[in-house]
């Protein structure tokens, strides 16, 4: 995050942040976590982006998650370098940022509460990871040597 903040004026950093914002804006309406059952994976992934938007999660955190996974994979000589691995690992981090749905009815000790956290699994993570990769790909291509040095 420090590197990202220090380089926020960079064209590629701004582009990645703007592309994440676009993911938020084009995700469609917010869908409560308990209403996700039965939706196809792509719709569930879009719902996660909408939850991030609703929770006002800073788009820079999504970019940082992707850059962190890129740096970790590059620094590990025995790392799994498949694109799908990076996508899923980054999506796990991003999906956690989206949290869940929390409802409360009534007041005091008699209040009823509902806390639902969508599972992060399978194709949903693949869709989210692909989206994050596309949002950050130009930053990684044009800034990799700089962020690599910043993380070592």
C-alpha positions in Angstrom: 0.0 0.0 0.0 2.9 2.3 0.7 4.3 1.8 -2.7 0.9 2.3 -4.3 0.3 5.6 -2.4 3.8 6.8 -3.2 3.2 6.1 -6.9 -0.4 7.2 -7.2 0.5 9.8 -9.8 1.8 7.1 -12.1 -0.3 6.5 -15.2 -0.4 2.7 -14.7 -1.3 2.9 -11.0 -4.2 5.3 -11.7 -5.3 3.0 -14.6 -5.5 0.0 -12.3 -7.4 1.9 -9.6 -9.8 3.3 -12.1 -10.3 -0.2 -13.6 -11.2 -1.6 -10.2 -13.6 1.3 -9.7 -15.2 0.4 -13.0 -15.6 -3.2 -11.7 -17.5 -1.7 -8.7 -19.7 0.5 -10.9 -20.6 -2.2 -13.4 -21.3 -4.9 -10.9 -24.9 -4.2 -10.8 -27.2 -3.9 -7.8 -26.1 -5.0 -4.4 -27.3 -8.5 -3.6 -27.6 -9.7 0.0 -25.3 -12.6 0.7 -28.3 -14.8 1.8 -29.9 -14.3 -1.7 -26.9 -15.7 -3.7 -28.0 -19.3 -3.6 -28.8 -20.6 -7.1 -27.1 -17.8 -8.9 -24.5 -18.7 -11.5 -20.8 -18.1 -10.6 -20.4 -15.0 -12.7 -23.4 -13.4 -11.1 -22.0 -14.3 -7.6 -18.7 -12.7 -8.6 -20.5 -9.5 -9.7 -22.4 -9.5 -6.4 -19.0 -9.6 -4.5 -17.8 -6.6 -6.5 -21.1 -4.9 -5.6 -20.6 -5.7 -1.9 -17.2 -4.2 -2.1 -18.7 -1.0 -3.6 -21.4 -0.9 -0.9 -18.9 -1.4 1.9 -16.8 1.5 0.4 -13.7 -0.8 0.2 -10.9 1.3 -1.2 -10.1 0.1 -4.8 -6.4 0.5 -3.9 -6.8 -2.5 -1.5 -7.8 -4.7 -4.5 -4.8 -3.5 -6.5 -2.6 -4.2 -3.5 -3.9 -7.7 -3.2 -3.1 -8.4 -6.8 0.4 -6.8 -6.6 1.1 -8.8 -3.4 0.2 -12.1 -5.1 2.4 -11.2 -8.1 5.3 -10.3 -5.9 5.0 -13.4 -3.8 4.8 -15.7 -6.8 7.8 -14.1 -8.4 9.9 -14.2 -5.2 9.1 -17.9 -4.5 11.4 -20.2 -6.6 9.1 -23.1 -6.0 5.8 -21.2 -6.6 3.0 -22.4 -8.7 3.2 -20.0 -11.7 0.0 -20.9 -13.4 -2.3 -17.9 -14.1 -5.2 -19.7 -12.4 -3.3 -20.1 -9.2 -2.6 -16.3 -9.0 -6.2 -15.5 -9.9 -7.6 -17.7 -7.2 -5.2 -16.6 -4.5 -5.9 -12.9 -5.2 -9.6 -13.5 -5.4 -9.5 -15.2 -1.9 -8.1 -12.0 -0.5 -10.5 -9.8 -2.3 -13.5 -11.9 -1.5 -12.7 -11.6 2.2 -12.8 -7.8 1.8 -16.4 -8.1 0.6 -17.5 -9.6 3.9 -21.1 -10.6 4.2 -24.6 -9.5 5.0 -25.6 -8.5 8.5 -29.2 -7.9 9.6 -30.7 -7.0 12.9 -34.4 -6.9 13.9 -35.5 -5.4 17.1 -33.6 -3.9 20.1 -31.9 -5.1 23.2 -31.4 -8.7 24.2 -34.4 -9.9 22.2 -33.0 -8.6 18.9 -32.8 -11.2 16.1 -29.6 -11.2 14.1 -28.6 -12.7 10.8 -25.0 -12.9 9.7 -24.3 -14.6 6.4 -20.9 -14.9 4.7 -20.8 -16.2 1.2 -18.4 -19.0 0.6 -15.3 -18.2 -1.5 -14.9 -21.2 -3.8 -14.6 -22.5 -7.3 -15.7 -20.6 -10.3 -16.7 -17.5 -8.3 -13.0 -17.1 -7.4 -11.9 -17.7 -10.9 -14.2 -14.9 -12.2 -13.1 -12.5 -9.5 -9.5 -13.3 -10.1 -9.8 -12.9 -13.8 -11.4 -9.5 -13.3 -8.7 -8.4 -10.8 -6.0 -9.6 -13.2 -7.5 -7.6 -16.1 -7.8 -4.5 -13.9 -4.1 -4.7 -12.8 -2.4 -6.3 -15.9 -1.1 -3.0 -17.3 0.3 -2.0 -13.9 2.1 -5.3 -13.6 3.5 -5.2 -17.1 4.8 -1.6 -16.9 5.8 -1.4 -13.2 6.9 -4.9 -12.2 10.6 -4.0 -11.7 9.7 -1.1 -9.5 7.2 -2.8 -7.3 9.4 -5.9 -7.1 12.3 -3.7 -5.8 9.9 -2.0 -3.3 8.9 -5.4 -1.8 12.4 -6.8 -1.3 
